[in-house]
């Protein structure tokens, strides 16, 4: 049997193997096989309802599609076909004969491919959201392991102010939550059925497109047949959402690479997360987090590849769109792998409270001193300059501002004559924060409860 469905148009043409292979997409789109069978079964029901198929033909086609779905579908068995759509159609004809040739009535591969891709993403995105939620659960568990531990908060990778370790960890929870929201939003636009659009102008068969949508689990149908067959923005949007999600996790990974060094020692990595060196036996390399740091680069590559294919294409369907399969499939696979690795790695990290606490130095209370002067009526700018001068004087003397005497503080500013007791304790500093969303323990407790509530809605 012919491996294509259009050869009679060029009957007697020379088949050039290198061109045949270049034109074929079966190696790239075979992963859509089950979705193609599912969409074809629904389409057969649509044809029957429209009077284009008799009951006996319809029954035969459904049985044939079930047999096709049960066939061996490895690369070798499908390699004789041009693409997954041709494969399912011609395998159906092999199963049931002439009746199988009626399935394509009023239908085009242009609409089939986007239907299959949307079905694929409607299955994969909820699973990816679940994988992101697993990362969030690991983050919450890590935050709960050290609820009272204070660490330096950094800007410019320089010590800034004391913060709770849990507050730091939960910052990534909310970043991942935004990633989930973007995926949900993308899913809303994916949930539109293109089937019934034909090659570009619609179908001459009186298909009940709303009925087809219901059969395939779509919330609605596309409004314009030209747009439906040419649109791939739903793939780009998904890849972009996944790229941003992994981008946020790459920042966490970079922090963990730094914080697990001997110089910091804030985190202890389980041996399952690290590897050693082939030459230096003492090494404990944070390989998993380094790979997570690199992960968005691969995702961005998939995104850019498809973006450049789409840039400047004429409207409706063009063969260039065949190049969307690899970024789609590999993008989803890479994101799934990275999210699973992130969740597993986070469950194998232990915070070191002693090292974090020791890294909170007195100079980090400079802003607290500024706030103390402001509370006593000094303007912020004056207070800022006063404390800056005190910090500089301490540095020049090789001393800590925490060692200043009452007389020295009075010399800095009369209103600093009486520094409150325990002022330079990390726990006191975080408790001085007053705003919602801050590092105050009560605010972090609220964050944790909100995080748990979100995860309860997401499910196990």
C-alpha positions in Angstrom: 0.0 0.0 0.0 1.1 3.6 -0.7 2.8 5.3 2.3 1.1 8.6 1.4 -2.5 9.7 0.7 -1.8 12.1 -2.1 0.5 10.2 -4.6 -2.2 10.0 -7.4 -1.8 13.7 -7.8 1.8 13.0 -9.0 1.3 9.5 -10.5 4.5 8.1 -12.0 6.6 10.7 -10.2 10.2 9.8 -9.2 10.6 9.0 -5.6 13.9 10.5 -4.4 14.7 8.8 -1.0 16.5 11.8 0.5 13.6 14.1 -0.3 11.1 11.5 0.9 12.9 11.4 4.3 13.2 15.2 4.4 9.5 15.6 3.8 8.3 12.9 6.1 7.4 13.8 9.8 6.5 10.4 11.2 9.7 10.3 13.3 8.6 13.6 14.9 4.9 13.2 15.2 4.5 9.5 16.1 4.0 10.5 19.7 0.6 11.9 18.7 -0.6 8.4 17.6 -3.1 7.8 20.4 -4.5 11.4 20.1 -4.9 10.9 16.3 -6.9 7.7 16.9 -9.1 9.4 19.5 -9.8 12.4 17.3 -10.5 10.1 14.4 -13.0 8.1 16.4 -14.8 11.3 17.4 -14.7 12.5 13.8 -16.3 9.2 12.6 -19.2 9.9 15.0 -19.4 13.4 13.6 -19.6 12.0 10.1 -22.3 9.5 11.1 -24.4 12.3 12.7 -24.0 14.4 9.6 -25.2 11.5 7.4 -21.8 11.0 5.7 -21.4 7.5 7.2 -23.8 4.7 7.4 -24.3 2.8 10.7 -22.5 -0.3 9.4 -19.6 1.8 8.1 -19.4 3.7 11.3 -19.3 0.5 13.4 -16.6 -0.9 11.1 -14.5 2.2 11.4 -14.7 2.3 15.2 -13.7 -1.3 15.4 -10.9 -0.8 12.9 -9.5 2.2 14.9 -9.5 0.2 18.0 -7.5 -2.5 16.2 -5.1 0.1 14.9 -4.6 1.5 18.4 -3.7 -1.9 19.6 -1.1 -2.5 17.0 2.6 -2.3 17.6 3.6 1.3 17.0 7.4 1.4 17.3 9.4 3.5 14.9 10.2 0.7 12.6 6.5 -0.3 12.1 5.4 3.3 11.4 8.5 4.4 9.4 6.8 3.4 6.1 4.3 6.2 6.5 4.7 9.9 5.8 3.1 11.1 9.0 1.0 10.0 12.0 -2.2 11.0 10.3 -1.4 9.0 7.1 -0.3 6.1 9.3 -3.6 5.9 11.2 -5.7 6.3 8.0 -3.8 3.7 6.0 -3.6 1.2 8.9 -7.4 1.6 9.2 -7.8 0.7 5.5 -5.5 -2.3 6.1 -7.8 -3.4 8.9 -11.3 -2.9 7.4 -10.8 -2.2 3.7 -12.8 0.3 1.6 -14.9 1.7 4.5 -11.7 3.1 6.0 -11.3 5.3 3.0 -14.4 7.3 4.0 -13.0 8.5 7.3 -11.2 11.4 5.7 -14.4 12.8 4.2 -14.4 16.6 4.7 -11.2 16.5 6.8 -7.6 17.8 6.3 -4.4 17.0 7.9 -4.0 20.7 8.5 -6.8 20.5 11.1 -5.9 17.0 12.3 -2.4 18.0 13.5 -3.6 21.0 15.6 -6.4 18.9 17.1 -3.9 16.2 18.1 -1.5 18.8 19.5 -4.2 20.5 21.6 -5.4 17.1 22.9 -1.8 16.3 23.8 -1.3 19.5 25.8 -4.7 19.2 27.5 -3.4 15.9 28.9 0.2 17.1 29.6 -0.4 20.5 31.2 -2.4 19.3 34.2 0.3 16.7 34.8 3.0 19.5 34.6 0.9 21.6 37.1 0.9 18.6 39.4 4.7 18.3 39.0 5.1 22.0 39.9 2.9 21.4 42.9 5.2 18.6 44.0 8.0 21.1 43.9 5.9 23.4 46.1 5.2 20.7 48.6 9.0 20.0 48.9 9.5 23.8 49.4 6.9 24.0 52.2 8.4 20.9 53.9 11.8 22.5 53.8 10.5 25.7 55.3 8.7 23.8 58.0 11.9 22.0 59.0 13.5 25.3 60.2 10.6 27.7 61.0 12.6 29.9 63.4 16.1 29.9 61.8 17.4 33.3 60.8 19.8 33.8 57.9 21.2 36.7 56.0 19.0 38.1 53.3 21.0 39.1 50.3 20.9 41.8 47.6 23.7 42.0 45.0 24.8 38.8 46.8 25.9 41.0 49.7 24.4 40.6 53.2 21.5 42.9 53.6 19.1 42.2 56.5 18.2 39.3 58.7 15.4 37.1 57.4 13.8 33.8 58.3 15.0 30.9 56.3 11.4 29.9 55.9 10.6 33.3 54.4 13.5 32.8 51.9 12.3 29.4 50.9 8.7 30.4 50.5 9.8 33.1 48.0 10.2 30.3 45.5 6.8 28.8 46.4 5.1 31.9 45.1 7.3 32.0 42.0 6.3 28.4 41.2 2.6 29.4 41.9 2.8 32.0 39.1 4.2 29.3 36.8 1.2 27.2 37.5 -1.1 30.1 36.9 0.5 30.8 33.5 0.0 27.1 32.6 -3.6 27.2 33.6 -4.1 30.4 31.6 -2.5 28.8 28.5 -4.7 25.7 29.0 -7.8 27.9 28.7 -6.7 29.1 25.2 -5.7 25.5 24.2 -9.1 24.2 25.1 -10.6 25.1 21.7 -11.4 22.5 19.0 -10.1 23.2 15.5 -11.6 20.0 14.0 -14.1 21.0 11.3 -11.9 23.7 9.9 -10.9 21.7 6.9 -7.7 22.7 5.1 -8.4 26.3 5.7 -12.0 27.2 4.5 -14.1 24.8 6.6 -15.9 21.6 5.7 -18.7 20.9 3.2 -19.9 18.2 5.6 -22.5 19.5 8.0 -20.5 18.6 11.0 -21.8 19.4 14.5 -18.6 21.0 15.8 -20.0 21.6 19.2 -20.9 18.0 19.4 -17.3 17.1 18.3 -16.0 19.4 21.0 -18.0 17.7 23.6 -16.9 14.2 22.5 -13.2 15.3 22.7 -13.6 17.2 25.9 -13.1 20.7 24.5 -14.9 23.7 26.0 -15.5 25.4 22.6 -14.7 25.5 18.9 -12.4 27.8 16.9 -14.1 30.9 15.4 -12.1 31.1 12.2 -10.9 28.2 10.1 -7.9 30.0 8.6 -6.7 31.0 12.1 -7.4 27.5 13.5 -5.1 25.6 11.1 -2.3 28.1 11.1 -2.1 29.0 14.8 0.8 27.6 16.9 0.8 30.4 19.5 -0.7 27.9 22.0 2.5 25.9 21.8 4.7 29.0 22.1 2.7 30.1 25.1 3.1 26.8 26.8 6.8 26.7 26.1 7.2 30.2 27.4 5.3 29.4 30.6 7.5 26.4 31.1 10.6 28.4 30.4 9.7 31.0 33.0 8.9 28.2 35.5 12.3 26.6 35.0 13.9 30.1 35.0 12.6 30.7 38.5 13.9 27.3 39.6 17.3 28.0 38.1 17.6 30.9 40.5 16.8 28.7 43.4 19.4 26.2 42.0 22.1 28.9 41.8 21.4 29.9 45.4 21.6 26.3 46.6 24.9 25.8 44.7 26.3 28.8 46.5 24.8 28.0 49.9 26.1 24.5 49.9 29.7 25.5 49.5 32.1 25.2 52.4 32.4 29.0 52.4 28.7 29.4 53.2 27.7 26.0 54.5 24.0 27.0 54.9 22.8 23.8 53.3 23.8 20.1 53.6 23.1 18.1 50.5 22.2 14.4 50.7 24.6 12.2 48.7 21.8 11.4 46.3 21.8 15.1 45.2 25.5 15.4 44.8 28.4 13.6 43.0 32.1 13.4 43.6 35.0 14.0 41.4 36.8 11.5 39.2 40.1 13.0 40.4 39.5 14.7 43.7 38.0 12.3 46.2 37.0 15.0 48.8 34.6 16.7 46.4 30.8 16.9 46.9 29.5 18.5 43.8 25.9 19.8 43.7 25.4 18.4 40.2 21.6 18.1 40.3 21.2 21.8 41.2 23.8 22.8 38.5 21.7 20.9 35.9 18.6 22.6 37.2 20.4 25.9 36.8 21.0 25.0 33.2 17.5 23.6 32.4 15.8 26.8 31.2 18.5 27.2 28.5 17.3 24.0 26.9 13.6 25.2 27.2 14.5 28.6 25.8 16.1 26.7 22.8 12.8 24.9 22.1 10.9 28.2 22.4 13.3 30.1 20.1 13.3 27.3 17.5 9.5 27.4 17.1 9.4 31.2 17.3 11.8 31.5 14.4 9.8 28.9 12.4 6.6 31.0 12.9 8.2 34.4 12.3 6.9 35.9 9.1 5.0 32.8 7.9 2.1 33.5 5.5 -1.4 32.9 7.0 -3.1 29.5 7.1 -1.1 26.3 6.9 2.5 26.0 5.6 4.7 23.0 5.6 7.2 24.9 7.9 4.7 24.1 10.7 5.8 20.5 10.6 8.8 21.7 12.6 6.6 22.4 15.7 6.5 18.7 16.9 10.0 18.4 18.2 9.9 21.6 20.3 6.5 20.6 21.6 7.4 17.0 22.6 10.9 17.7 23.9 9.8 20.9 25.7 7.2 19.0 27.6 9.5 16.1 28.3 12.4 18.4 29.5 10.1 20.4 31.7 8.6 17.2 33.2 12.1 15.8 33.9 13.4 19.1 35.5 10.3 19.5 37.7 10.6 15.9 39.0 14.3 16.3 39.7 13.7 19.6 41.5 11.1 18.1 43.8 13.3 15.0 44.5 16.3 17.2 45.2 14.6 19.6 47.5 13.4 16.7 49.7 17.1 15.9 50.2 18.4 19.2 51.4 19.0 20.0 55.1 19.3 23.5 56.5 22.2 24.2 58.8 20.9 26.6 61.4 24.3 27.1 63.1 26.0 28.3 59.9 23.1 30.6 59.0 22.9 32.1 62.4 26.7 32.7 62.5 26.5 34.6 59.2 24.2 37.2 60.6 26.7 39.9 61.6 26.0 43.2 63.5 26.4 45.4 60.5 23.2 43.8 59.1 21.3 45.7 61.8 22.2 49.1 60.3 18.7 49.5 58.8 17.2 48.6 62.2 19.2 51.5 63.7 18.0 53.9 61.0 14.4 52.8 61.7 15.0 53.4 65.4 16.1 57.0 64.8 13.1 57.5 62.5 10.7 56.3 65.2 12.3 58.9 67.5 11.5 61.7 65.0 14.7 61.9 62.9 14.2 62.2 59.1 15.0 59.1 57.2 17.9 60.7 55.2 19.5 62.2 58.3 19.2 58.8 60.1 20.6 57.0 57.1 23.6 59.2 57.0 24.2 59.1 60.8 24.2 55.2 60.8 26.4 55.1 57.7 29.0 57.3 59.5 28.9 54.9 62.5 29.4 51.9 60.3 32.3 53.5 58.6 33.9 54.5 61.9 33.5 50.9 63.2 35.1 49.5 60.1 38.0 51.9 60.4 38.6 50.8 64.0 38.1 47.1 63.1 35.2 46.8 65.5 31.6 45.8 65.4 28.9 48.3 66.0 27.4 45.9 68.5 30.4 46.6 70.7 29.8 50.3 70.9 29.4 51.7 74.4 26.6 54.0 75.6 29.0 56.9 75.3 30.0 56.0 71.8 26.3 55.7 70.7 25.5 59.0 72.3 28.4 60.5 70.3 26.9 59.0 67.1 23.5 60.6 67.9 22.0 61.6 71.3 18.8 59.7 70.5 20.9 56.5 70.4 21.9 56.8 74.0 19.6 53.9 75.0 19.8 51.0 72.5 17.0 48.6 73.5 18.1 45.3 75.1 18.5 42.4 72.6 18.5 44.9 69.8 21.3 43.1 67.9 19.7 39.7 68.1 18.5 38.2 64.8 15.1 37.1 66.2 14.4 40.6 67.4 15.3 42.1 64.0 12.8 39.9 62.1 10.1 40.7 64.6 10.5 44.4 64.0 9.0 44.0 60.5 5.4 45.0 60.5 4.0 44.5 57.0 2.0 41.7 55.5 4.2 39.5 53.4 7.3 40.4 55.4 9.8 38.1 57.3 8.0 38.7 60.6 7.3 35.2 62.1 3.6 35.8 62.2 3.6 36.9 58.6 5.6 33.8 57.6 3.2 31.6 59.5 0.4 33.2 57.4 2.4 32.5 54.2 2.8 28.9 55.2 -0.9 28.4 55.9 -1.8 30.0 52.6 0.7 27.7 50.9 -0.8 24.6 52.5 -4.3 25.7 51.5 -3.1 26.1 47.9 -1.6 22.6 47.9 -4.8 21.1 49.4 -6.7 22.5 46.4 -4.1 21.2 44.0 -4.4 17.7 45.5 -1.8 15.0 46.3 
